[in-house]
Amino acid sequence: MNQSNIVEILLVEDSLEDLELTHRSLQKANLGNHIHTTRDGAEALDFIFCEGAYATRRIEDTPKLILLDLKLPKVDGLEVLQRIKADPRTRHIPIVMLTSSKEQTDVVKSYHLGVNSYREAGGL
């Protein structure tokens, strides 16, 4: 793996405020290096599966962790989660769902689809 291609954390977040808060939290925990951010579900899927603008990436260079917002434009977080966990090349990637939703159905669906953790946004 080329050092310049290393992405330790993929942060998928459409809210600028939540994005900044999460980046600050990660930097305080000394996890601020090698973060890539996507702003909607479609871009996140392109990044993970090396399509579109990310076609030059190698799928083997997967992030070590995905922080995924539930409510996203274009493709919602549950569909992103489902597609990642359904593919044998990416199902091993730990995913933490970050959301302000406290709806029990969102929590149950997320765990059913294979999320590793479910956290309230800003609760890193």
C-alpha positions as CSV (number, residue, x, y, z in Angstrom):
1,M,0.0,0.0,0.0
2,N,1.4,3.4,-1.0
3,Q,1.7,5.7,2.0
4,S,0.0,8.6,0.1
5,N,-3.1,6.4,-0.4
6,I,-3.6,5.4,3.2
7,V,-6.9,6.4,4.6
8,E,-7.3,5.3,8.2
9,I,-10.8,6.9,8.6
10,L,-13.5,7.6,6.1
11,L,-15.9,10.3,7.5
12,V,-19.2,10.5,5.7
13,E,-21.1,13.6,6.9
14,D,-23.1,16.3,5.1
15,S,-23.4,18.7,8.0
16,L,-20.5,21.2,8.1
17,E,-21.0,21.7,11.9
18,D,-21.0,18.0,12.7
19,L,-18.0,17.5,10.3
20,E,-15.9,20.1,12.2
21,L,-16.9,18.8,15.6
22,T,-16.0,15.2,14.6
23,H,-12.6,16.4,13.1
24,R,-11.8,18.2,16.4
25,S,-12.8,15.2,18.4
26,L,-10.5,12.9,16.3
27,Q,-7.6,15.4,16.5
28,K,-8.0,15.6,20.3
29,A,-7.7,11.8,20.4
30,N,-4.6,11.9,18.1
31,L,-6.6,10.3,15.3
32,G,-6.7,13.3,13.0
33,N,-4.2,11.9,10.4
34,H,-5.3,10.2,7.2
35,I,-9.0,11.1,7.3
36,H,-10.9,11.4,4.1
37,T,-14.3,13.1,4.1
38,T,-17.2,12.5,1.7
39,R,-20.4,14.7,1.9
40,D,-23.1,12.3,0.7
41,G,-23.8,8.6,0.4
42,A,-23.2,8.4,-3.3
43,E,-19.7,9.9,-3.0
44,A,-19.0,7.5,-0.1
45,L,-19.9,4.5,-2.2
46,D,-17.8,5.8,-5.1
47,F,-14.8,6.1,-2.6
48,I,-15.3,2.7,-1.1
49,F,-15.8,0.9,-4.4
50,C,-13.3,2.9,-6.4
51,E,-15.8,4.3,-8.9
52,G,-16.4,7.7,-10.5
53,A,-14.0,10.4,-9.2
54,Y,-12.2,7.6,-7.2
55,A,-11.7,5.2,-10.0
56,T,-7.9,5.4,-9.6
57,R,-8.1,4.1,-6.0
58,R,-7.4,0.5,-5.3
59,I,-10.2,-1.4,-3.4
60,E,-7.5,-3.0,-1.3
61,D,-6.7,0.4,0.2
62,T,-9.9,0.4,2.3
63,P,-10.2,2.6,5.4
64,K,-9.6,1.1,8.8
65,L,-12.8,2.7,10.1
66,I,-15.9,4.3,8.6
67,L,-17.8,7.0,10.5
68,L,-21.2,7.1,8.8
69,D,-24.0,9.7,9.1
70,L,-27.4,8.1,9.0
71,K,-29.3,10.9,7.2
72,L,-27.4,11.7,4.0
73,P,-28.3,13.2,0.7
74,K,-28.4,11.1,-2.5
75,V,-28.0,7.7,-0.7
76,D,-28.9,7.4,3.0
77,G,-26.6,5.9,5.6
78,L,-28.5,2.7,5.9
79,E,-28.2,1.9,2.2
80,V,-24.4,2.8,2.3
81,L,-24.1,0.4,5.3
82,Q,-26.0,-2.3,3.5
83,R,-23.9,-2.1,0.3
84,I,-20.6,-2.1,2.2
85,K,-21.5,-5.1,4.5
86,A,-22.9,-7.0,1.5
87,D,-19.6,-7.0,-0.4
88,P,-17.0,-9.5,0.7
89,R,-14.2,-7.1,-0.2
90,T,-15.5,-4.5,2.3
91,R,-17.7,-6.2,4.8
92,H,-14.8,-6.4,7.3
93,I,-14.5,-2.6,7.7
94,P,-15.8,-1.5,11.1
95,I,-18.6,1.1,10.7
96,V,-19.8,3.5,13.4
97,M,-23.2,5.1,12.6
98,L,-23.2,8.7,13.8
99,T,-26.6,10.3,14.0
100,S,-28.9,12.6,15.9
101,S,-31.7,10.1,15.4
102,K,-32.8,8.3,18.6
103,E,-35.5,6.3,16.7
104,Q,-35.4,2.7,17.8
105,T,-36.1,1.5,14.2
106,D,-32.9,3.3,13.0
107,V,-30.9,1.6,15.7
108,V,-32.4,-1.9,15.0
109,K,-32.0,-1.5,11.2
110,S,-28.4,-0.4,11.6
111,Y,-27.4,-3.4,13.8
112,H,-29.4,-5.8,11.6
113,L,-27.4,-4.5,8.6
114,G,-24.1,-5.1,10.4
115,V,-23.1,-1.7,12.0
116,N,-20.4,-2.1,14.7
117,S,-21.6,0.8,16.8
118,Y,-24.3,3.4,16.9
119,R,-23.4,6.8,18.4
120,E,-25.2,10.1,18.8
121,A,-23.5,12.7,16.7
122,G,-20.9,14.6,18.6
123,G,-20.7,11.7,21.0
124,L,-17.2,10.4,20.0
